Amino acid sequence: MPLSKSVAHQRPVWRRRTTGTQWLIWLIWLSGTVLFLLCSQLIAGNTNWSFVADAGRQGSDLISRMVPPEWAYASELWLPLWDTVNIATLGTALGIMVAFPLAFLAARNTSPHPVLRPIALLAIVTSRSINSLIWALLLVLILGPGTLAGILAIALRSVGFIGKLLYEAIEEIHPTPVEAVSATGAGRLQIMSYGVLPQILPAFAGISVYRWDINIREATVLGLVGAGGIGLQLNASINTLAWDRVAVIFLLIFATVMVSEWLSAKIRHAII
């Protein structure tokens, strides 16, 4: 009985490897194996194995000092926790304001001039290449400690994330609506408003909410370098070896991240 076209189309096609291709594959595997062994040797040489052997006992001792948590200390953490949420929210909003026009400058099909596109791409790559903790460290040195440094650090990090995903979404839009709006004699701004924006708004909303969810997590540690939020209390508790307070801070951070994850999932589900 002859096979249908769909079954015949799904049948794998056998291709004979040439000698050059076979040697190239073996060379890649050999290079990867050598690199793995070299990295393993380097890591093993720089590792104090006596500390590794004692890690289990040290870890259990540290956890025993965290139990029971000092729940009375939680009353002093609500304001820093609120500052952390505000740092993440305001930083995300500021990052969105910068990333939105930057994405249109970076996309091939919407960039108004060939010179502007590489400049916009450079700004996006620069933002993505530096972690928010490093941004916070630099801004604390420039602006001084406080929540402003944390907000700007979150914003600078968010620009690259949102800008990259958004300009890729712009480049993947369907050209038919754009051509239809252009055929009516619409100007560039009208083409953007009626041909491009309706196609990318769901993706833009989802990206923004997802970035806010990530920023909630990142804002909790910015206080370690003086950028405000609950990280300041975490750093102070660790420095004074108050492990029962550290346990309370960890639990509050965990609860906050869980709530933000639930909220972002609900919002993305409602939007997309």
C-alpha positions as CSV (number, residue, x, y, z in Angstrom):
1,M,0.0,0.0,0.0
2,P,1.6,3.3,-1.1
3,L,2.4,5.8,1.7
4,S,0.5,9.1,1.8
5,K,2.4,12.3,0.9
6,S,2.4,13.5,4.5
7,V,4.0,10.3,5.8
8,A,6.5,10.3,3.0
9,H,7.3,13.9,3.7
10,Q,8.0,13.1,7.4
11,R,10.4,10.2,6.6
12,P,14.0,11.3,7.5
13,V,16.3,11.8,4.6
14,W,19.7,10.0,4.8
15,R,22.7,12.1,4.0
16,R,26.2,10.8,3.7
17,R,28.7,12.8,5.7
18,T,31.8,13.8,3.9
19,T,35.3,13.2,5.4
20,G,35.7,16.9,6.0
21,T,32.4,17.1,7.9
22,Q,33.2,14.1,10.0
23,W,36.6,15.4,11.0
24,L,35.1,18.8,11.8
25,I,32.5,17.2,14.1
26,W,35.3,15.2,15.9
27,L,37.4,18.3,16.2
28,I,34.5,20.2,17.8
29,W,33.9,17.4,20.3
30,L,37.7,17.2,21.1
31,S,37.9,20.9,21.6
32,G,34.9,20.9,23.9
33,T,36.4,18.0,25.9
34,V,39.8,19.7,26.3
35,L,38.2,23.0,27.3
36,F,36.1,21.2,29.9
37,L,39.1,19.4,31.4
38,L,41.1,22.6,31.5
39,C,38.3,24.5,33.3
40,S,37.8,21.6,35.7
41,Q,41.6,21.5,36.5
42,L,41.6,25.3,37.0
43,I,38.6,25.2,39.3
44,A,40.0,22.2,41.3
45,G,43.3,24.0,41.7
46,N,41.7,27.1,43.1
47,T,39.3,25.3,45.5
48,N,40.1,24.7,49.1
49,W,38.7,21.1,49.5
50,S,38.9,21.2,53.3
51,F,36.2,23.9,53.3
52,V,34.2,21.8,50.8
53,A,34.4,18.8,53.0
54,D,33.2,20.9,56.0
55,A,30.4,22.6,54.1
56,G,27.7,20.3,55.3
57,R,28.4,20.9,59.0
58,Q,28.8,24.6,58.5
59,G,25.5,24.8,56.6
60,S,23.6,22.9,59.2
61,D,25.1,25.1,61.9
62,L,24.1,28.2,60.1
63,I,20.5,27.0,59.6
64,S,20.3,26.1,63.3
65,R,21.1,29.7,64.2
66,M,18.3,30.9,62.0
67,V,15.7,28.8,63.8
68,P,13.5,30.0,65.3
69,P,13.2,33.3,63.3
70,E,12.8,36.5,65.3
71,W,9.2,37.3,64.2
72,A,9.1,40.5,66.2
73,Y,11.7,42.0,63.8
74,A,9.2,41.8,61.0
75,S,7.5,45.0,62.2
76,E,10.6,46.9,61.3
77,L,10.8,45.5,57.7
78,W,7.4,46.6,56.2
79,L,8.7,50.1,55.2
80,P,11.9,48.8,53.7
81,L,9.9,46.1,51.9
82,W,7.6,48.8,50.5
83,D,10.6,50.7,49.4
84,T,11.8,47.6,47.5
85,V,8.5,47.3,45.7
86,N,8.6,51.0,44.8
87,I,12.1,50.7,43.5
88,A,11.2,47.9,41.2
89,T,7.9,49.5,40.1
90,L,9.3,53.0,39.4
91,G,12.5,51.6,37.9
92,T,10.5,49.5,35.5
93,A,8.2,52.4,34.5
94,L,11.3,54.6,33.8
95,G,12.9,51.8,31.8
96,I,9.7,51.4,29.8
97,M,9.6,55.1,29.0
98,V,13.2,55.0,27.6
99,A,13.0,51.5,26.0
100,F,9.8,52.1,24.0
101,P,11.1,54.8,21.6
102,L,14.5,53.1,21.6
103,A,13.0,49.9,20.3
104,F,11.5,51.7,17.3
105,L,14.8,53.3,16.5
106,A,16.5,49.9,16.7
107,A,14.0,47.9,14.5
108,R,14.9,47.6,10.9
109,N,11.4,48.2,9.6
110,T,10.7,51.3,11.8
111,S,14.1,53.0,12.2
112,P,13.9,56.5,10.6
113,H,17.6,56.6,9.6
114,P,20.3,54.0,9.1
115,V,22.7,56.0,11.4
116,L,20.2,55.9,14.3
117,R,19.8,52.1,14.3
118,P,23.4,51.2,15.4
119,I,23.3,53.9,18.1
120,A,20.0,52.5,19.5
121,L,21.4,49.0,19.4
122,L,24.6,50.1,21.2
123,A,22.4,51.6,23.9
124,I,20.4,48.4,24.3
125,V,23.5,46.2,24.4
126,T,25.2,48.5,26.9
127,S,22.2,48.3,29.2
128,R,22.0,44.5,29.0
129,S,25.7,43.9,29.4
130,I,25.9,45.5,32.9
131,N,24.1,43.8,35.8
132,S,21.7,45.9,37.9
133,L,23.9,45.4,41.0
134,I,26.9,47.0,39.2
135,W,24.7,49.8,38.0
136,A,23.6,50.3,41.6
137,L,27.2,50.3,42.8
138,L,28.2,53.0,40.3
139,L,25.1,55.1,41.0
140,V,25.6,54.9,44.8
141,L,29.1,56.3,44.2
142,I,27.7,59.1,42.0
143,L,24.4,60.0,43.7
144,G,25.0,58.7,47.2
145,P,23.1,55.9,49.0
146,G,19.4,55.8,48.8
147,T,16.4,54.6,46.8
148,L,17.1,57.0,43.9
149,A,20.2,55.0,43.0
150,G,18.2,51.8,43.2
151,I,15.4,53.2,40.9
152,L,17.9,54.3,38.3
153,A,19.8,51.1,38.5
154,I,16.7,49.1,37.8
155,A,15.7,51.4,35.0
156,L,19.1,51.2,33.3
157,R,19.0,47.5,33.4
158,S,15.4,47.3,32.2
159,V,16.0,49.4,29.1
160,G,18.2,46.8,27.5
161,F,15.8,43.9,28.3
162,I,12.6,45.6,27.2
163,G,14.2,47.3,24.3
164,K,15.7,44.1,22.8
165,L,12.5,42.0,23.1
166,L,10.3,44.8,21.8
167,Y,12.4,45.7,18.8
168,E,12.5,42.0,17.9
169,A,8.7,42.0,18.2
170,I,8.5,45.0,15.9
171,E,10.6,43.4,13.3
172,E,8.4,40.3,13.3
173,I,5.1,42.2,12.7
174,H,3.0,41.2,9.7
175,P,3.6,43.7,6.8
176,T,0.0,43.5,5.4
177,P,-1.6,45.9,7.9
178,V,1.3,48.4,7.4
179,E,0.9,48.2,3.6
180,A,-2.8,48.7,3.9
181,V,-2.4,51.8,6.0
182,S,0.3,53.1,3.7
183,A,-1.9,52.6,0.7
184,T,-4.4,55.1,2.1
185,G,-1.8,57.9,2.0
186,A,-1.2,57.9,5.7
187,G,1.8,59.6,7.1
188,R,4.6,57.9,9.1
189,L,3.1,58.6,12.5
190,Q,-0.3,57.3,11.3
191,I,1.3,54.1,10.0
192,M,3.0,53.6,13.4
193,S,-0.3,54.2,15.2
194,Y,-2.6,52.0,13.1
195,G,-0.3,49.6,11.4
196,V,2.5,48.8,13.9
197,L,1.2,49.5,17.4
198,P,-1.9,47.3,17.4
199,Q,0.4,44.3,16.5
200,I,3.0,44.8,19.2
201,L,0.9,46.1,22.2
202,P,0.1,42.6,23.6
203,A,3.8,41.7,23.4
204,F,4.8,45.0,24.9
205,A,2.5,44.6,27.8
206,G,3.6,41.1,28.5
207,I,7.3,42.1,28.3
208,S,6.8,45.0,30.7
209,V,5.0,42.9,33.3
210,Y,7.6,40.2,33.0
211,R,10.4,42.7,33.6
212,W,8.6,44.1,36.6
213,D,8.4,40.6,38.0
214,I,12.2,40.2,37.5
215,N,12.9,43.6,39.0
216,I,11.1,42.7,42.2
217,R,13.7,40.0,42.7
218,E,16.6,42.2,41.7
219,A,15.5,45.1,43.9
220,T,15.8,43.0,47.1
221,V,19.6,42.8,46.8
222,L,20.4,46.3,45.7
223,G,20.5,47.4,49.4
224,L,23.6,45.3,49.8
225,V,25.5,48.1,48.0
226,G,23.5,50.9,49.6
227,A,20.8,51.4,47.0
228,G,17.9,51.2,49.5
229,G,15.2,48.7,50.1
230,I,15.2,45.6,52.3
231,G,18.7,44.7,51.2
232,L,20.0,47.3,53.7
233,Q,18.5,45.4,56.6
234,L,19.7,42.1,55.1
235,N,23.3,43.5,54.9
236,A,23.1,44.8,58.5
237,S,21.8,41.6,59.9
238,I,24.5,39.5,58.2
239,N,27.2,41.9,59.4
240,T,26.0,41.6,63.0
241,L,25.5,37.8,62.7
242,A,21.8,38.1,63.6
243,W,20.8,35.0,61.7
244,D,17.4,34.8,63.3
245,R,16.7,38.2,61.7
246,V,18.2,37.1,58.4
247,A,15.7,34.2,58.4
248,V,12.8,36.7,58.8
249,I,14.1,38.8,55.9
250,F,14.5,35.7,53.7
251,L,11.0,34.6,54.4
252,L,9.6,38.1,53.6
253,I,11.5,38.3,50.4
254,F,10.3,34.8,49.4
255,A,6.7,35.8,50.1
256,T,7.1,39.0,48.1
257,V,8.5,37.2,45.1
258,M,5.7,34.6,45.2
259,V,3.1,37.3,45.3
260,S,4.7,39.2,42.4
261,E,5.0,36.0,40.4
262,W,1.3,35.4,40.9
263,L,0.3,38.9,40.1
264,S,2.4,39.0,36.9
265,A,1.0,35.7,35.7
266,K,-2.5,37.0,36.3
267,I,-1.8,40.2,34.4
268,R,-0.1,38.5,31.5
269,H,-3.0,36.1,31.2
270,A,-5.5,38.9,31.2
271,I,-3.5,40.9,28.6
272,I,-2.3,38.3,26.2
